[in-house]
Structures are given as C-alpha cells and as structure tokens.
C-alpha cells in the first residue's frame, strides 16, 4: 500500500493578504526567540506571492532572498525590514500578558 504524501505546502494555502498577515502574526507570536519561525513565515509568504515582485522591492535577487530567509544567520536587519515592507506588513510591539504560573520573561 502506498503512503499518502504528508508534505504540506503552506505557500499554497496563503492566498489572501489577510491569510498571510494572520499566518505571519501567528509565527511572530510563536517564534522561540531565534527568529527562525519568522524567517520561515516570510519565505512562505514570499513564495505565495510572486517571488520576483517581492525580491525586486527588497533589492535582492530571487535566489539570494529565498536563501537568506532560511539561512542560519538570516537576513541583515535592514533587508529583513525591507522584506516586511515589501509584503505590505509592519511590525508592532504589544505587551505580553502573563498568566498565573507563567514564569517566562
């Protein structure tokens, strides 16, 4: 019996800007602090849109942008912020709500 393909391509499900923004916000909220989840979300969103469009706005070739989003050292902060802007997003800080018994910073 053949195994079903378990690969899920998130970029294929991020069809609207509202879906993409919600996905990005969820990844921001759940990132473990190293930025990896945020970079992966940006890569998914860039792939969901026409890669060339986003990379032109950021000022990086397609392959460099995509590789930079998943690299361990990631994008330079300025390129990261240009990518956010090119996707039509902006970052905002909110105060974390601490629940009883939550000792995290």
N, C-alpha and C positions, 0 to 999 in steps of 0.2 A: 504494500500500500504506500502510495506517495505522500510524503509530508506536505501539509499546506505551507505556502510561503508566509512566514511570520514577519517579513520585513514590512515595516510601516513607514511610508514616506510622508513625513509631516508637511513638507513643502506643498504636496498635492492637496492638502486639506485647508491650507491657509489662503482661501480665495478672496476674501474681502479685507479691506484695511481694518475694519473693526475686529475681525478674527485675528489678524496679525498683531494688532495692538494688545488684544486680550492675552494672546499667547506670549508676547514679549513681557507684559506686566507679570504674568504668572512665573515666567522664568526669572525675572528680576526678584520676585518675592521668594523664590525657592533656590536661588543660587547659593551654594555652600560658602561663598565668600572669596572664591578664587577667580570668579568671572567666567569660568568655563561654560556654565549653562547659559549665561547671557550671550557669549560669543556664538554658541551653537544656535541659539534662537535667532540671532542676527543672520547667521549663514542660512538658516531655513527660510527666513523671510526674504532675503536677497534672492535665493533660488526660486521662491514662489513668485516673485516678480521677475521681470526681465533683468537678468544679471547685468547686461551691458548698460542698461539705464542707470542702475544704482552705482556701478563702478565708474561710469563717466562723471556722475555727480560727486563721488568721493575723490576722484582724480587718481585712481589706481586701475591698472589693467585687470580684467576679469579674474584671471588665474591668481594674481597676487592678492586681490581682495579675498577671494574664497580661501586660499591657503592661510592668509593672515588671521582669518576669523577662527580657524580651528587649531592654529599653531599654539604650542605651549606658552610662548612668550606673547602671543596675540598681537593685536594692532597697537601702534602707538596711540596714546590717548587722543591726540588731535584727529587721527584717522578714524578712531572709534566714534568720536563725536560727530565727524562729518558723515559717517555711515548712518548714525541715528538721525541726523538732519535730513539726509538724502531719502530716508524711508518715511519722512514726514512725522517722526516721533520727537518727543522731548522728554527729558528725564526730570523727575520731581522727587523730592525727598519728603517722606512722611515719618512721623514719629511711630516707632514700633509700639504696639500695645502689648504690655507684659501681662501674661496670665498668671494666676496664683500658682506657685510652684515652678515657674519658668525662671531659671537662673541664667539664661543666655543673655549676652550683652545687648 
